[in-house]
């Protein structure tokens, strides 16, 4: 009888864990900055599923709208910016209607780059819609304090 309780608890945890993880993973971002922070954290953690839940447009996340080649795009973003740390610095209305522009500092190997990331309000919360991947990728180049956008910390 004593072995049943641990075994029963183990089965409960194994069966209940995916539900708890799914419920947590599908939470929408409540603010523009939170959308960027969570997206960049998912990127750093190689969590492609969470990235797909936080990237999209006003119609919803790509995990639900499923545009052509979205999986490839997410994988490219993740490979290009793997290991990059992000810190949001604030947000303002974007020049594009309905968007917010979140100023974000990316850091990697002692170098940093500041970029703007466009976020959009969808039905369930805020989503990362667009950012310049080439500009963000400058954080992976050797630091050059003589050039704007890639300086030592």
N, C-alpha and C positions, 0 to 999 in steps of 0.2 A: 504493500500500500504506500509506503513512503516514496517509492520510485515513481508512482503515478503523478504526484503533484509536480515535481520538476519536469517530467516529460510533458504533462499537460500544459504547464507554463511555457515550455519551449515551443510546443505546437502553436499555442496562442500567439506568442511573440512572432514566430515565423509567418503565420497567416495574417496577423494584424499589422506588421511592419510595412508591407507594401501599401496598405491603405493609408497609414499615417504619412508615409513618404510622399504619396501621390497628392494627398490633401495639402501638404506643405509646399510641394513643388509647383502647384498650380495657382498659388496666391498671386494676385495681380499687384503691381507696384502702385502705391498710393500717391506718390509724388514723382515729378520728373526726375529729380536727383536720385530717388530710390530706384527708379527703373534703370538708370545708367549704372549705379553702384552694383545692383544685383546682376545685371547683364555682364558687367566686367568681372564680377566674382565668378559667375558661371563660366565665363571664358577662361579665366585663370585656372579653374578647377576642371577644365575639359568636360563640362557638363553641357553637352550639345542639346539635350532635351530641354533643359532650363533656358538655354539661349533662345531656342525656338519659341518658348513661351513668353519671352520678354522682348522679342523683335517682331515688328509688324507694322501695320498702318491703322488708320481709323476703323477699318473693317474688322480688325482683330489680329491676334498673333499668327505668325506663319505656321505654328503648330496646328492651327485650326483652318486657316485659309489655304494653306498648301500651294503657294505659287511655284511655278516651274523652277527647278534646280535650287530650291531653298536649302536643301541639305548640303549641297556642294558649297554654297555661299557661306553657310555657318561654319563648315569645316575649314574653309579658306581663312575666314576671320580668326578662328581659333588657332590655326597653325601660324598665322602671321603675327599674332599678338600674345602667344602663349608666354606666360611668366611675367607679363606686364602688370604692374599695380596701378590702380586708378583711384583718383580722389576728385570728387566733384567740388567745384568752387562757387557754384551758384547758377541760377537760370534766369533767362529773360525771354520775352516773346521773340519768336523767330521772324525773319523777314517773310517767311512763308506762312500763310494763313492757317491758324489752328495748331501751330506747332510751338514748342518751347525749345530754346537752345540752351543746353547745359554745358557750361564751360567746365572742361575736365582736364586734369593734369595726369598724364601717363608717365610712369617711371619704370626704368629697367636698367640694371647694371650701372647705376649711378648717373644715368642720363634721364632727362625729362623733356616732355613735349606737352604743350597745352593745345587742345583742340576743342571744337564745338561739336556737340552731338545733338541732333534733332530728335525730340521725343514728341509723341502724339498721344492724345487722350482717346482711348478706345472705350468700348462699353464697360469693361470690367476694371480698367485702370490705365496706367501710363505704359507706353511701349517705346523702345528705341526704334526709330524709323530710319535714320540715316547718319552716317559720318564718313569722313574722307579716310579710307583705309590707308592710302598712300601717305597721307600726312601723319596719321597715327603711327605708321611703320617707321617714321624717322627716329622713334625712341629706340629702335634696335640698331641704329647706325652708331659708329663711334662718335663720342661727344666732341663737339666743336664749339667752344665758347664764343668763337667769332661769328657764328651764324645764329640768327634768331630761330627759336623753336627746338633746339637740341642742345641744352646746356647741362653742365654738371649740377648736381644737387648741392 
